[in-house]
């Protein structure tokens, strides 16, 4: 490539250099010849075989079973946090309950949205009943505590403690992993 410099009053400046375009496009990956990594001089790897002990040969192998444990995987925690944040926005009236539909499994979306709508109405009724008494301001619904349990891989259950004013609520929910995304199957405000 050839570069040229122009002398200007402000000092030397590189000029734009043009390159010719290729006559055809490069071949696609499926048009290329497959490359073979193995050569004739390559030796085969002999992995050591696992020797069975006499005790292990007598006892049948029992697959490990997943027991329900408190806590959950990082992906499940993030999914619960996002779903609870959306539920709190619904309960505070900042978001319609229909927004829970996209976070729900298709089979359970109607019941999850209905429960979200009923919960929002219950919180609104509570606030209206409190509004008759002299108060300064309506306090928003806030999360106090979240407990998670993963009863099986791909499912997480959560119990969420919520507070608004002097009233404490409990929110129970279940999320299941469907096609790489966490979807709500159950939602209850107690």
VMD Tcl script that draws the C-alpha trace (Angstrom):
set ca {
  {0.00 0.00 0.00}
  {1.33 3.34 -0.93}
  {0.89 6.32 1.35}
  {1.31 9.87 0.37}
  {1.67 12.94 2.51}
  {0.50 16.33 1.54}
  {2.20 19.41 2.81}
  {-0.31 21.97 4.01}
  {-0.06 25.14 6.01}
  {-1.07 23.24 9.17}
  {1.59 20.56 8.71}
  {1.82 17.17 7.00}
  {-1.45 15.29 6.50}
  {-1.94 11.77 5.19}
  {-4.00 11.48 2.07}
  {-6.72 8.91 1.62}
  {-5.46 5.85 -0.16}
  {-7.77 3.76 -2.31}
  {-7.54 0.01 -2.70}
  {-8.99 -2.01 -5.55}
  {-12.03 -4.12 -4.70}
  {-11.75 -7.89 -4.97}
  {-13.10 -9.47 -8.14}
  {-15.39 -11.82 -6.22}
  {-16.64 -12.34 -2.69}
  {-14.83 -14.73 -0.37}
  {-16.31 -18.22 -0.19}
  {-18.93 -19.03 2.44}
  {-18.10 -21.45 5.24}
  {-20.09 -24.25 3.65}
  {-18.21 -23.80 0.37}
  {-14.79 -24.30 1.95}
  {-13.10 -27.68 1.92}
  {-13.24 -29.32 5.35}
  {-9.98 -29.23 7.22}
  {-8.79 -32.43 8.80}
  {-6.81 -32.05 11.98}
  {-5.62 -35.63 12.25}
  {-2.47 -36.50 10.37}
  {-0.92 -39.83 9.52}
  {1.81 -39.26 12.12}
  {-0.65 -38.56 14.96}
  {-0.75 -41.16 17.71}
  {-4.00 -42.37 19.23}
  {-4.60 -41.42 22.84}
  {-5.09 -44.34 25.17}
  {-7.12 -43.11 28.11}
  {-6.84 -45.22 31.24}
  {-9.98 -47.23 31.83}
  {-11.65 -46.91 35.19}
  {-11.25 -50.11 37.09}
  {-14.29 -51.26 39.00}
  {-13.63 -52.19 42.59}
  {-15.20 -55.41 43.86}
  {-17.50 -53.47 46.25}
  {-18.68 -51.12 43.50}
  {-19.43 -54.06 41.20}
  {-21.85 -55.57 43.72}
  {-23.77 -52.37 44.54}
  {-25.97 -50.91 41.81}
  {-25.23 -47.32 40.94}
  {-27.89 -45.03 42.39}
  {-28.27 -41.75 40.52}
  {-28.09 -38.69 42.75}
  {-31.50 -37.28 43.50}
  {-32.18 -33.59 43.72}
  {-33.56 -32.73 47.11}
  {-35.43 -29.49 47.73}
  {-32.97 -27.05 49.20}
  {-33.37 -23.56 50.48}
  {-31.90 -21.14 48.02}
  {-31.67 -21.39 44.28}
  {-29.38 -20.93 41.32}
  {-28.22 -17.49 40.27}
  {-30.48 -17.51 37.18}
  {-33.50 -18.43 39.31}
  {-32.71 -15.66 41.80}
  {-32.50 -13.10 39.01}
  {-35.76 -14.30 37.46}
  {-37.56 -14.09 40.82}
  {-36.15 -10.62 41.47}
  {-37.41 -9.38 38.08}
  {-40.84 -10.98 38.50}
  {-41.26 -9.63 42.05}
  {-40.25 -6.14 40.89}
  {-42.92 -6.31 38.18}
  {-45.51 -7.54 40.70}
  {-44.67 -4.67 43.07}
  {-45.14 -2.20 40.22}
  {-48.54 -3.80 39.48}
  {-49.54 -3.61 43.16}
  {-48.49 0.05 43.36}
  {-50.54 0.86 40.26}
  {-47.57 1.89 38.12}
  {-48.06 -0.98 35.68}
  {-51.17 -2.86 34.47}
  {-51.61 -6.48 35.54}
  {-51.62 -7.51 31.87}
  {-47.83 -6.99 31.86}
  {-47.55 -10.19 33.89}
  {-48.75 -12.14 30.84}
  {-45.40 -12.02 29.04}
  {-43.68 -13.29 32.20}
  {-46.10 -16.23 32.55}
  {-46.26 -19.60 30.86}
  {-48.88 -19.68 28.10}
  {-51.01 -22.30 29.88}
  {-51.09 -20.37 33.16}
  {-51.02 -16.78 31.89}
  {-54.73 -16.19 32.41}
  {-54.71 -17.27 36.06}
  {-51.47 -15.38 36.82}
  {-52.86 -12.15 35.33}
  {-56.18 -12.66 37.16}
  {-54.36 -13.17 40.47}
  {-52.22 -10.08 39.81}
  {-55.33 -8.07 39.03}
  {-57.12 -9.32 42.17}
  {-54.06 -8.53 44.28}
  {-53.87 -5.00 42.86}
  {-57.57 -4.48 43.65}
  {-57.09 -5.74 47.22}
  {-54.20 -3.34 47.81}
  {-56.18 -0.46 46.24}
  {-59.23 -1.28 48.42}
  {-57.00 -1.31 51.49}
  {-55.58 2.09 50.55}
  {-59.07 3.53 49.95}
  {-60.25 2.28 53.34}
  {-57.20 3.86 54.95}
  {-57.77 7.05 52.95}
  {-60.89 7.87 54.96}
  {-58.72 8.31 58.05}
  {-56.45 11.35 58.16}
  {-53.10 10.30 56.72}
  {-50.24 12.19 55.24}
  {-49.50 10.08 52.20}
  {-50.15 6.65 50.73}
  {-47.13 4.41 51.29}
  {-46.10 2.22 48.37}
  {-45.88 -1.55 48.51}
  {-42.31 -2.57 49.33}
  {-40.47 -5.88 49.61}
  {-39.33 -6.83 53.12}
  {-37.97 -10.31 52.57}
  {-37.71 -12.99 49.86}
  {-37.29 -16.73 50.51}
  {-36.46 -19.08 47.63}
  {-36.64 -22.84 47.27}
  {-35.72 -24.91 44.22}
  {-37.77 -28.13 44.55}
  {-36.31 -29.50 41.32}
  {-33.98 -28.21 38.63}
  {-35.87 -25.79 36.41}
  {-38.45 -24.77 39.03}
  {-38.22 -22.21 41.81}
  {-40.78 -21.27 44.44}
  {-40.65 -18.01 46.35}
  {-42.35 -16.52 49.38}
  {-42.18 -12.73 49.47}
  {-43.05 -10.54 52.45}
  {-44.50 -7.18 51.38}
  {-45.47 -4.15 53.43}
  {-47.66 -1.14 52.76}
  {-48.31 1.23 55.63}
  {-49.11 -0.89 58.69}
  {-50.30 -3.87 56.64}
  {-48.07 -6.83 55.79}
  {-48.84 -9.07 52.81}
  {-47.39 -12.37 51.63}
  {-46.86 -13.13 47.97}
  {-46.33 -16.75 46.90}
  {-45.16 -17.58 43.40}
  {-43.67 -20.37 41.31}
  {-41.47 -19.94 38.24}
  {-40.51 -22.74 35.86}
  {-37.86 -22.81 33.18}
  {-39.43 -23.11 29.69}
  {-37.19 -22.87 26.62}
  {-34.40 -20.94 28.35}
  {-36.71 -18.41 30.03}
  {-38.31 -18.41 33.46}
  {-42.12 -18.28 33.34}
  {-44.59 -17.84 36.19}
  {-47.06 -20.64 36.75}
  {-48.59 -19.61 40.09}
  {-49.12 -16.30 41.87}
  {-51.02 -15.68 45.12}
  {-51.31 -12.65 47.39}
  {-52.19 -13.65 50.93}
}
mol new
graphics top color blue
foreach p $ca { graphics top sphere $p radius 0.5 }
foreach p [lrange $ca 0 end-1] q [lrange $ca 1 end] { graphics top cylinder $p $q radius 0.2 }
display resetview
